[in-house]
């Protein structure tokens, strides 16, 4: 058999393993050639910059590549600023709400003060009118007239008492004499004798004097209303008094 035919036959007998080995050798040869072609000053070792740099295909960055430390710090700073801004906004809202609440409370207080002042002014305006009506009414200048006029004034000032209660105590204390004065009891010995229809001492008359009546303790109407006012504060009503008081 010719030698050429035997060689051709032998080459056809190459197994797949031999073919893979040949391909591998070719690849290693190409790599060696590329390494040999690199310039003398070039580096073949990898650097931190090369590792950190994002791998790109075309213009799109490769997904799942973590940001470097600088990017992470920047992101954290943005989050802190957002939290601080949120806190400041909440504090501002709270301060505004508190200011509005104070203003509302002040307005309510002012309105209530104005309402109370209006009621007081109405009462003050009504009292002279009621006193004028009582004074304008014709009352006899006698015990009956004095008691009736006193009762009209007492009603204006919400002082309790009845005609019979006043009359009974007047008759016991002074027998209806508006100028009566006690010169022998303990008050007289102390220098402040009881005077008038209901025998009132001067300090008591001054303390319980009813506005709109005379300042003279001997005035019948003034004496009766002051005594009734005192009895109302101490006993609940002149009607409850059945003896010296």
Secondary structure, DSSP 8 states (H G I E B T S, - for coil): --HHHHHHHHHHT--HHHHHHHHHHHHHHHHHHHHHHS-TT---S--HHHHHS--EETTEE-TT----HHHHHHHHHHHHHHHHHHHHHHHHHHHHHHHHHHHHHHHHHHHHHHHHHHHHHHHHHHHHHHHHHHHHS---SSHHHHHHHHHHHHHHTT----HHHHHHHHHHHTTT-TT-B--SSHHHHTT---BTTTTB-HHHHHHH--TTS-S-TT-HHHHHHHHHHHHHHHHSSGGG--S--
